Amino acid sequence: MFDSIGISKILKPVLYINALLAIVLASNTLRLLPDIFLDLVILNLVAGSRTELDMLAKIHAFNPCLPILIITGQGNEKAVVRAMKSSVHDYLIKSTGYLTTLPVTVTRILRETEEKCSLYQTEQYYKDLVENASDGIYLLDDAGYIRLVNKMCAQKTGYKRNQLIGRHFSFLFSEEDQKKLLYKVKRNQKLKRVIKYQTSILCTSEKRLPVELSIIPVKSNETVIGYQGIIRDVSEEIRLQEERKKRTEEIQRMNEEVMEKN
């Protein structure tokens, strides 16, 4: 029998203040997840059935930082192996003395998860920054093939992400601009500074979009392993510059007419 109340009492000293512990069946955990915060889920794995494993995967998908510990009976090792592939953090076999080991295991899991979750949240934060940036952001491999683009990069070019990823970066530029960019990139590998280059890219509409292209090598032990950069739409800036130029020319023309009349 799975004594959830007894286990809760054993683990109470090792849990954070006001922390909540779910020692329930997977189906009940799924029901609780949207409503309460959990530090840990301990699941009684009965048979390792497809239903149980699907529920484990759903719990992990709902909150990748939520650690899952499974407790199962002797002779159920195959089910444990299948469960571990479903993002289970650790497991205990219901053998003699397993309740003594449980607090130590839970303490370790909570410590490891706190570190892992902090890293995950930091990574997610920067992923969100990249994805929601107002400019296009891209990552190339060392040969110049596109490995990552953000939402704005796809939006500005008109291509879907899967149409960009895997293609060589040069397809977005004219042959003349390709040569200029290649020269600047090779020169910059020695100077180690960000390249800023005004050019235009070919969109799916077959129109050319004026952009400021920033690119910098990504290095590992002084070896270039890729490139990253920003594509900034400067079409509005160019439009404003042209308007200012026209106004200036118009004012000069009017001044010349006045001077001629006088």
Buried (B, 14 or more C-beta within 10 A) or exposed (E): EBEBEEBBEBBEEBBEEEBEBBBBBBEEBBEEBEEEEBBBBBBBBBEBEEEBBEBBBBBBEEBEBBBBBBBBBEEBEEBBEBBBEBBBBBBBBEEEEEBEEBBEBBBEBBEEBBEBBEEEEEEEEEEEEBEEBEBBBBBBBEEBBBBBBBBBBBEBBBBEEEBBBEBEBBEBBBEEBBEBBEEBBEEBEEEEEEBBBEBBBBBEEEEBBBBBBBBBBBEEEEEEEBBBBBBBBBBEEEEEEEEEEEEEEEEEEEEEEEEEEE
